[in-house]
């Protein structure tokens, strides 16, 4: 036995190539592939975010899709997401399982934008069961630009109880679409229809318009609140419109011209023309003499009706006035399309007709003259009767 052992040892010493051969065999065995595929066979093929661009404080859904591009099954232990600026709110996947050759798997995470504006890269991590891991930075964009709003149509000035059209345009300067866009007027001291306007979805660089009928009761401020959604997140932006009363440059403007004053029995007659020099129609136009004049028949009030822009109509009014009155107001009353009442006054001088004529009968004789004629007739009749009785 001792001889055999010694011969074996000597044999090994006599064959150094055998030792090298055994070492090479051990190295080759270490390079033989194991049953599961290498981690390099699993890759991230896509990632998406809903909404595509977040605003600070927004919550979104991040979706990551992986695929096994190898020929063998890969065993995955877990999947997780971590980062700062954009942080995960949902739990990781503690147990994923095996992913077959050519197959894909989708992971979804709820994230929130806690940082400022910019592009953030939360890390998506896959841990493999046998060894190693896959790390993939997912780009997430955060931009705080809101929707913009502007008033593109309004009157030059507002009037109490007069309805005005207000058109608001909403634009989307964001890099992603905004959904559920609507405009809601807010405030007090006015009535408005409709109470809200719906625009819907606005694509990037698109705009939409809403028109409101606003009727102010007093000077006030109207706030048009723009409400929209970025994904599941609701945002607002306010547009304030001051409502100050003043003269509307487009409203009806009745002007009296070609006036003639004529004395009549017991008073005066005024004839003339009324013209609408405004840009809107004057409706239910009435013309009447004002105090200190007292309207009399037959034309206490003259009804013109509707005067469209640049229309003209003649009129006639009759009245009486006290002694010493040199001029009287001629009042034009009219309404706008909303039924609001307005008045315009023109002073008319009586001129040489300032002294009223004596009252006349229908035949035109003075009343005093008629009285004298009656008295003379009675005297003549009495004399005739006296002489007839004597005979």
Secondary structure, DSSP 8 states (H G I E B T S, - for coil): -HHHHHHHHHHHHH-HHHHHHHHHHHHHHHHS--SS--GGGEEEEEEEEESSEE-TT-EEEEEEEEEE-SSS-EEEEEEEEE-SSEEE-S--BS--EEE-TT-EEEEEEEEEE-S-SEEEEEEEEEEESSS-EEEEEEEEEE-----EEEEEE--SSB-TT-EEEEEEEEE--SSS-EEEEEEEEE-SSEEEESS-EEEEEE-TT-EEEEEEEEEESSSEEEEEEEEEEETTEEEEEEEEEEE-B---TTS--EEEEEEEEEEETTEEEEEEEEEE-SSS-EEEEEEEE-TTSEE-TT-SEEEEEEE-TT-EEEEEEEEE--TT--EEEEEEEEE-TT--EEEEEEEEE-GGGGS----B-TT--BHHHHHHHHHHHHHHHHHHHHHHHH-
